[in-house]
Amino acid sequence: MASCLTFFRSSPVAGLSRLISLPSRPHLHTPFRVPALIGSPYSTKMADRTYESALRHLDSIQSNRHVTSLFSTPPPSSSSSSSSKPTAQDLNAQAIPEMLEWLSRAGLTQADLASRLRCIHVAGTKGKGSVCAYLTSILLTQPTVAGRVGTYTSPHLVSVRERIQLDGQPISRSLFAQYFFEVWDAFTTSARALASSSSSSSGQNISEEELQGPATKPFYFRFLTILALHAFLREGVRSAVVECGIGGEYDSTNILPADAVTASVVTQLSIDHVGMLGATVPEIAWHKAGVCKAGRKCFALRAEGPDGDATMRVLRQRAAEKGATLVEVDGAAWEGGVRSETGSLEGEFQKSNQALALLAAAEHLGVLQADPDSPQSGTNSKSLDTLSSRFASGLRAAHLRGRCETLVDGSGITWFIDGAHTSESLAETSTWFARKYKELPHSPKPILLFNQQERDVAKLLGGLQEGIEKKSGPAFGCAVFTRNDLRPAAAGEQERDLSVQRAAAEVMKGKTQLKDTVVTDNVSDAVEKIRAIQRDEGAEVVVLATGSLHLVGALLRTLEPDGDL
């Protein structure tokens, strides 16, 4: 049995988790207050089983951010004893056993997944979402072999339904609600059975509301992972594209058994989630290569840079340990590539992601046709050219919101939108923006809309500006720095901290001598200020919005207020 987790609420029910043996990470013995929900929060009435109710229930369970933050090194002033805090290795080691326990409590087994799903498992630091978009689009062009296609990705930009796609479209509200409550109820039923058997010996009774509530449910990402798999099985999905959340070896998605996986992918690697994955690229590669499966091929983008050789040695060793075949892909050496026709995925760097997707898709289809050694799986340029010709329609139709996306709003402003949030990604974004600007028939005023709450803003802005200058791109005429909050603070709400935004504005002034900077505490006001600039100057305006996927999500909701959430 996996380790137990105790949740303490404002009105704790003593011994709840002990009685029902809740599996979760042992380090999460921290206060957790259930958010207030409208009406009776965990009603079993069918009338309450709406999509809106499902979202409220989902918001009540423990967040991913809460969990990942516990891997961070505590500040020196922390009163926590270092000896009482488990190491990242200890915490990670619990992940898969716990996730398998949760899968069982949802009424699913690995045998269910192996018998009914065939998955391409995608890990990496950068490009995972793009590879998943290309894979989904390619498989949709091959319905006879691929069957129905499901896609599970994260994070979402506007609606949580984006994470679970059926045939390339977000799952509907009605199906999301239906399958959400089927999974929620399965967890409740499991907890009730355990509580009943335990209370007979302990003499303690657990309230029905407590059993139906979030204490008997896994945290956010685990819940959604199980929900996605449940939905795929219920909807008859044959081919699934599954993106890791963080890492690979200990990621919640890595409960996929070898028999359910046709191929795996490791995209470009860089430094991220240091507390969980390590401080060097080779250390991170160890985790990412956890998606390798025995008897299957893993397509990995060849690592470059100072750590390139060490990183590839780790990937090769891990593949050998797993009994997988590592296929090293040099996307940079391929002269091909197909440009998307959907207004997104426009960067030149996408050809590396296309190469990975082409090879993995061909391998997947070959395995489904019982021909895993098909020559379609070659990795040289000639083979990639052949595959890109075969799957060209899929590459052209691939779409991913907020990734090198061009959007023209009702006021005539052209928005170049990319959720880049690392130095490497922003360098690619700068190349894309410089090229797009040069393609414009006029020379409109360029405005930067930027936020990044957690990383080195000075480094990110410096790299972005240098990249644009290197490509002879435009100098920004104005820069707007905002928090990711969608709307202004409500009456009585505590004043929002703008120290990061003000610091970013000062950095921008110092690097570019730009005097026209704006700081806002929400994206809606930032957009209005940009529109005001356009109205005041009576001139064409283009905006590069980048730095954070959270910023991009709030921006899309602001620009498309009638969008389907």
C-alpha positions, 0 to 999 in steps of 0.5 A, spaced: 500 500 500 502 506 498 504 511 503 498 515 507 496 523 506 493 526 512 489 532 510 487 537 515 481 542 514 478 548 518 474 542 521 478 536 521 475 529 521 480 526 526 483 519 523 480 520 516 486 519 511 488 513 516 482 510 516 481 510 508 489 509 507 489 515 502 495 514 497 499 520 496 506 523 497 508 523 505 511 530 505 504 533 503 502 533 511 500 540 510 494 544 512 489 544 506 483 548 506 477 546 502 475 552 497 468 554 499 463 552 493 456 554 492 450 550 495 451 543 497 458 542 494 458 535 494 451 533 492 450 527 489 443 529 485 444 529 478 441 536 477 448 538 480 452 534 475 453 540 470 459 542 467 460 548 472 459 544 478 465 539 475 469 545 474 468 547 482 469 540 484 476 540 480 478 547 483 477 544 490 482 539 490 489 540 491 493 544 486 499 542 482 503 548 484 502 546 491 505 540 490 511 542 485 512 548 490 514 543 496 520 540 491 523 547 492 529 548 497 526 552 503 529 559 504 534 560 509 529 563 514 525 557 514 523 554 520 523 547 517 528 542 520 532 539 514 532 532 517 524 532 517 524 534 509 524 528 505 529 529 499 526 530 492 529 522 490 524 520 496 518 524 494 519 522 487 520 514 488 513 514 491 509 517 485 508 511 480 506 506 486 501 512 488 498 513 481 497 506 480 493 506 487 489 512 484 488 508 478 485 502 481 481 506 486 478 509 479 476 502 477 482 502 472 488 497 471 494 497 467 491 491 463 485 495 461 490 501 458 494 495 455 488 492 451 485 498 449 490 503 447 496 504 443 499 511 445 505 515 443 508 518 450 512 525 449 517 528 454 522 533 454 523 540 456 521 544 450 517 543 444 512 537 447 506 541 445 508 542 438 510 535 437 503 533 440 499 537 435 503 535 429 502 527 432 495 528 433 494 532 426 498 526 422 494 521 425 487 524 424 489 523 416 490 516 417 483 514 420 483 507 417 490 505 421 490 510 427 482 509 429 479 514 433 485 519 436 485 522 443 490 527 446 492 529 453 496 535 454 498 540 459 497 546 461 491 549 458 490 556 456 483 558 456 479 552 458 481 545 462 477 541 456 483 543 452 487 538 455 483 532 453 482 532 446 478 527 442 479 527 434 483 534 435 478 537 438 477 539 446 472 534 449 465 537 450 462 540 456 457 535 457 462 529 456 467 532 460 462 533 466 459 526 465 466 523 465 469 527 471 463 525 475 464 518 473 471 518 476 469 522 482 464 517 484 469 512 483 474 515 488 468 516 493 466 509 492 473 506 494 474 511 500 467 509 502 468 502 502 475 503 506 472 507 511 466 502 512 471 496 513 476 501 518 470 504 522 468 497 524 474 496 528 476 503 530 469 505 532 470 512 528 464 514 523 466 518 517 461 523 514 458 522 507 460 529 505 467 528 507 467 522 503 465 525 497 469 531 498 476 532 495 480 529 501 479 522 497 481 525 491 488 525 488 491 532 486 489 536 480 494 533 475 493 526 477 486 527 477 486 529 470 490 524 467 486 519 470 480 522 467 483 523 460 485 515 460 477 514 462 475 518 457 479 515 452 477 508 454 469 510 454 470 514 447 473 508 444 480 511 442 485 507 439 491 512 438 493 516 444 498 522 444 500 523 451 504 528 454 508 528 460 507 533 465 513 534 469 519 529 467 518 522 465 520 517 470 516 519 475 510 523 471 503 521 473 502 519 465 508 514 466 503 509 469 502 507 461 505 500 461 509 498 455 504 494 451 500 500 451 506 504 448 508 504 441 513 509 441 516 515 445 519 521 444 524 526 448 524 533 445 529 538 446 532 539 453 534 544 457 534 547 465 527 547 468 523 544 474 530 544 478 527 542 484 524 536 482 529 534 476 536 536 477 540 542 476 543 540 469 541 538 463 544 530 463 540 530 470 534 532 467 535 527 461 535 521 466 528 523 468 525 525 461 528 518 458 523 514 463 518 514 458 523 509 454 519 502 454 522 495 453 521 493 446 519 500 443 523 506 439 524 512 443 525 518 438 530 523 442 532 530 439 540 530 439 542 534 444 547 540 443 551 545 447 556 544 452 552 538 455 550 535 449 555 529 449 554 528 456 546 528 455 546 523 449 550 518 454 545 519 459 539 518 454 543 512 451 544 509 457 537 510 460 534 507 453 539 501 454 537 500 461 529 500 459 530 495 453 528 500 448 531 502 442 534 510 442 533 513 435 537 520 435 534 525 431 538 531 428 532 535 426 537 541 425 540 537 419 534 536 415 533 541 410 525 540 409 519 542 413 512 544 412 509 550 414 503 550 418 497 553 414 493 555 421 496 561 423 500 557 429 506 553 429 510 558 425 517 558 427 523 555 423 525 551 429 519 547 428 522 543 423 525 539 429 519 538 432 516 536 425 522 531 424 520 527 431 513 527 430 514 524 423 518 519 425 514 517 431 507 517 427 510 512 422 513 508 428 506 508 431 502 506 425 507 501 423 506 498 430 499 498 429 500 494 422 504 489 426 510 492 422 515 495 427 521 495 422 518 498 416 523 502 412 518 508 414 522 509 420 528 511 418 532 517 420 536 520 415 534 526 411 531 522 405 526 518 409 524 525 413 523 528 406 519 521 404 515 522 410 513 529 410 511 528 403 506 523 405 504 526 412 504 533 409 497 535 409 497 533 417 503 538 418 499 543 414 493 542 418 497 542 425 494 547 430 496 549 437 494 556 440 499 560 443 505 557 440 508 562 434 500 564 433 498 570 429 491 573 431 488 580 428 483 582 433 477 586 431 480 593 432 485 591 427 491 590 431 496 584 429 498 580 435 504 575 435 503 570 441 508 565 443 508 562 450 516 562 451 518 562 458 525 560 457 532 563 454 532 558 449 525 559 447 525 566 447 531 566 442 527 562 437 521 567 439 525 573 437 527 570 430 520 568 429 517 575 430 523 579 426 521 574 420 514 576 421 515 583 422 519 584 415 514 580 412 509 586 413 507 590 408 508 597 412 512 598 418 507 599 424 509 601 431 511 594 435 509 594 442 512 588 447 507 585 452 511 581 457 510 577 463 514 572 467 513 571 474 518 566 476 524 566 472 530 571 471 526 577 468 533 581 466 536 575 463 530 573 459 528 580 456 536 581 454 536 575 450 529 577 447 532 584 445 538 581 443 535 576 438 531 581 435 537 585 434 541 580 431 535 578 426 535 586 424 528 586 427 524 592 429 526 596 436 520 596 440 516 603 441 513 601 447 513 595 452 507 593 457 509 589 463 503 586 466 501 580 471 497 574 469 491 576 472 485 576 467 481 582 470 482 588 475 482 587 483 475 586 486 473 592 491 476 590 497 482 585 494 489 586 497 493 590 492 497 586 488 504 586 488 507 589 481 515 589 484 516 584 478 513 588 473 516 594 475 523 591 475 522 589 468 520 596 466 527 598 469 531 593 465 527 594 459 529 602 459 536 600 461 537 595 455 534 599 450 533 606 452 526 605 451 522 611 455 515 609 454 513 603 458 507 601 462 505 597 468 499 594 469 496 589 474 492 585 470 491 583 462 485 586 461 487 593 462 494 592 459 490 590 452 486 596 453 492 601 454 495 598 447 488 599 444 488 606 447 495 607 444 493 605 437 487 610 437 491 616 440 496 615 434 491 613 429 497 608 426 497 601 425 500 597 431 503 590 432 504 586 439 509 581 441 506 578 447 510 573 450 514 570 456 509 566 460 503 561 458 499 564 463 499 571 460 498 568 453 491 564 456 489 571 459 490 574 453 486 570 449 480 570 454 481 578 453 481 578 446 476 572 445 471 574 450 465 570 447 470 564 447 468 557 449 470 556 456 
